[in-house]
Structure formats: C-alpha cells, structure tokens
Amino acid sequence: MIEFADVHVRLGRRDVLRGITASLPERRVGVVGANGSGKSTLARLVNGLALPTSGSVTVLGMDTRRDGGRIRRGVGFLFTDPDAQIVMPTVAEDVAFSLRRKRLARAEVERRVGEVLARYGLADHADHPAHHLSGGQKQLLALCSIMVLEPDLLVMDEPTTLLDLRHSRQVAALLEEMPQQVLVVTHDLPLLAGFDRVLVLDEGRVVADGAPAEAVAHYRALMA
Ligand SMILES: Nc1ncnc2c1ncn2[C@@H]1O[C@H](COP(=O)(O)OP(=O)(O)OP(=O)(O)O)[C@@H](O)[C@H]1O
C-alpha cells in the first residue's frame, strides 16, 4: 500500500508536484505523463529518495520522512539506466553484491544468485562480464539484483526504455507474475495493458486515474 496525502514537492523554484492525494493498494500501478510532469519525482517519493515539501507519503505502513532507511530496505528501485546499477565485474558477482548485508553462508548466496539468474534467463551469463551484456540483458541483471533481495514493493522508472520488443514483453510478463506490488513510471503504453490502475500526471497534478484503457485515452487526448 502506497499513500500520498496532499503531497507537494518544490525543487528550486519549481513546483514539481502540486497536491497529490492517492491511496494505491493495487498490485500493478502505472504512472504516465509528459516529460517533466513529475513522474520520476513521484517514483522517488515512494522510497524516500525524494521527500515531500508538504504533505506525507506512507509506504509499507511507514512515513518516508521518518523511516526512510527501513522503507528502502523493503522497496526495490529500478532505474532507467541499468549501467548506473552495475557495480561488480561479473553477472553473478553483481547479484551477490546485493546480498552482502544479509550475512549469508557462501553456499546460500550462490544458491539464491543461481535461482534468480535462472528465473530471469541469465543463468548462462553468470560468469560473463556484466558490462558486456546487451542493454536488455543489463536491465534484467538490474532486476535480478533487486529481486534477489525479495523486496516487499518494487518501483520502476521507465524499465523498458532500452529494451527491444522481445525484452519489453519479457519484462511485462515478469511484472504479471511478480507477487509484489509494483509501481511503474513509463512511456511504454502497451506495457500498461494488464495493469490494475494508471495515474496520468500533468504539470505535477493527477489529471486522470483509473483503468488503463481510460487513463491512456485521457493521456493520448492530453498529448494530441
Ligand atoms: N533537483 C531538481 N531541481 C530543480 N528542478 C528539478 C529537479 N529535479 C527535477 N526537476 C524538475 O522537475 C520537473 C519534473 O521532473 P521529473 O523528472 O519528475 O519529470 P518526469 O515526468 O519524470 O519527466 P521525464 O518523462 O522527462 O523523465 C522537471 O521540470 C525537472 O526539470
């Protein structure tokens, strides 16, 4: 459950979000809107990477202003650019790095890493240099590094931007399967088809909120 209560965000001299109020219990929540409408800022509010100037954001029952650290341990955040998330030389080492704070036995780390790489189709690349992967494979690697931590909630900022149609469909199928709640910021309108709810942002406000077909139609009209 994600709850925005009259959230305003002012960055520099700009009102980036202007009074967002929404309770989001749905499993698949999409956010669309024009460039600069405030989508990434909204996503960053969910794990306390951005804080409201006024109003409050409650995630997993905690206030992001007070409990940012605990919230970040429960919320996986996937950025657009997977290169920004790759920190270790090989694919398997990169996923294992996510588990460093768990103090697990080496065999258990290997088991979990092997399992997640197999689930996301990267098992054959385990010992390959992470930076040699294709853009789509890097995006899947970034997802593995998050999912190995079994987050309670996943936030994705334009996860399919770099992906070809096949990898975009793979990400869509993975989103469909995941038991966790997922909030996805995207310009990829077909990705939203199976979602439970879609918010449309315009100049920092929610201007449509509902089932994907209606929300996307509203967005298309706005962009016309
Ligand atoms: N640190 C900052 N200081 C000042 N303005 C900022 C800052 N970060 C973002 N902004 C501005 O806030 C507005 C919203 O940015 P945001 O990245 O949330 O939009 P977005 O909807 O995700 O855009 P895009 O689709 O282009 O990624 C933009 O006009 C941006 O220039």
PDBQT file of the ligand as one rigid body, heavy atoms in Angstrom, charges set to zero:
ROOT
HETATM    1  N1  LIG A 301      16.705  18.776  -8.361  1.00  0.00    +0.000 N 
HETATM    2  C1  LIG A 301      15.896  19.500  -9.126  1.00  0.00    +0.000 A 
HETATM    3  N2  LIG A 301      15.887  20.862  -9.063  1.00  0.00    +0.000 NA
HETATM    4  C2  LIG A 301      15.064  21.600  -9.814  1.00  0.00    +0.000 A 
HETATM    5  N3  LIG A 301      14.167  21.085 -10.677  1.00  0.00    +0.000 NA
HETATM    6  C3  LIG A 301      14.127  19.756 -10.785  1.00  0.00    +0.000 A 
HETATM    7  C4  LIG A 301      14.981  18.879 -10.025  1.00  0.00    +0.000 A 
HETATM    8  N4  LIG A 301      14.681  17.601 -10.362  1.00  0.00    +0.000 NA
HETATM    9  C5  LIG A 301      13.706  17.660 -11.271  1.00  0.00    +0.000 A 
HETATM   10  N5  LIG A 301      13.368  18.950 -11.523  1.00  0.00    +0.000 N 
HETATM   11  C6  LIG A 301      12.331  19.407 -12.457  1.00  0.00    +0.000 C 
HETATM   12  O1  LIG A 301      11.110  18.847 -12.038  1.00  0.00    +0.000 OA
HETATM   13  C7  LIG A 301      10.299  18.554 -13.154  1.00  0.00    +0.000 C 
HETATM   14  C8  LIG A 301       9.793  17.136 -13.067  1.00  0.00    +0.000 C 
HETATM   15  O2  LIG A 301      10.871  16.228 -13.202  1.00  0.00    +0.000 OA
HETATM   16  P1  LIG A 301      10.632  14.656 -13.240  1.00  0.00    +0.000 P 
HETATM   17  O3  LIG A 301      11.967  14.036 -13.539  1.00  0.00    +0.000 OA
HETATM   18  O4  LIG A 301       9.913  14.211 -12.027  1.00  0.00    +0.000 OA
HETATM   19  O5  LIG A 301       9.676  14.519 -14.515  1.00  0.00    +0.000 OA
HETATM   20  P2  LIG A 301       9.274  13.261 -15.374  1.00  0.00    +0.000 P 
HETATM   21  O6  LIG A 301       7.800  13.346 -15.563  1.00  0.00    +0.000 OA
HETATM   22  O7  LIG A 301       9.823  12.017 -14.773  1.00  0.00    +0.000 OA
HETATM   23  O8  LIG A 301       9.992  13.556 -16.765  1.00  0.00    +0.000 OA
HETATM   24  P3  LIG A 301      10.592  12.580 -17.899  1.00  0.00    +0.000 P 
HETATM   25  O9  LIG A 301       9.440  11.899 -18.550  1.00  0.00    +0.000 OA
HETATM   26  O10 LIG A 301      11.280  13.546 -18.800  1.00  0.00    +0.000 OA
HETATM   27  O11 LIG A 301      11.545  11.635 -17.219  1.00  0.00    +0.000 OA
HETATM   28  C9  LIG A 301      11.142  18.836 -14.386  1.00  0.00    +0.000 C 
HETATM   29  O12 LIG A 301      10.783  20.071 -14.901  1.00  0.00    +0.000 OA
HETATM   30  C10 LIG A 301      12.561  18.879 -13.846  1.00  0.00    +0.000 C 
HETATM   31  O13 LIG A 301      13.342  19.759 -14.602  1.00  0.00    +0.000 OA
ENDROOT
TORSDOF 0
